[in-house]
Amino acid sequence: MMKTKLFSTVVLALPLALTLTGCTLADSMSNKYEASASKSAKTSEEGVSSGLLPQWVPAGGSNVKLEQRSTGHERIFIMDYAGQIPAECPAIDTVGQPTDEELAKAYASDPRTEDMDPQEFVTFRTLEADWWPEGTEEKTTNLCGRWWVHLNDSKLYAFAADVSSVAEAIVQERAATKNEEESAQ
């Protein structure tokens, strides 16, 4: 009996709470895939030892900035780094356009994606950060496991793609938000 009263109270209180905050149920459900978190580390060694960065990331990097999708696999990171891309990260044949074969081999070598079908992953970025220049992932020269990597101006850039179900949901959420904003004008 107590559970029924509690459930009834919650069911009745939710619409009231949403109304008082100016939200609708649709607002509370929108953009559920868009969530991401910003993280950082002073050095690449600190980032690797804390688990923030993958094991392939070389020592000697500093000013590490990372954005990670809270609802999927996507990550982007940048760090100041004057060294070389690790030898364990094979170069791809065409800059910014890894082949299906190159991706399959790379994903199979990464502990987080080794049991996944490479076709499940998209080849585009949905994460955004003010420190990530537009189109940076299109400059990829190497694959370090699931990470698309390149060096430019003493910075190492790395992008890990998301699975298609999450990436497509994000694209749909953004389109719906844009439509709502245009309708409100």
Buried (B, 14 or more C-beta within 10 A) or exposed (E): EEEEEEEEEEEEEEEEEBEEEEEEEEEEEBBEBBEBEEBEBEBBBBBBEEEBBBEBBBEBBBBBBBBBBEBBBBBBBBBBBEEEBEEEBBEBEEEBEBEEEBBBBBBBBBEEBEEBEBEBBBBEBBBEBEEBEEEBBBBBBBBBBBBBBBBEEEBBBBBBBBBEEBBBBBBEBBEEEEEEEEEEE
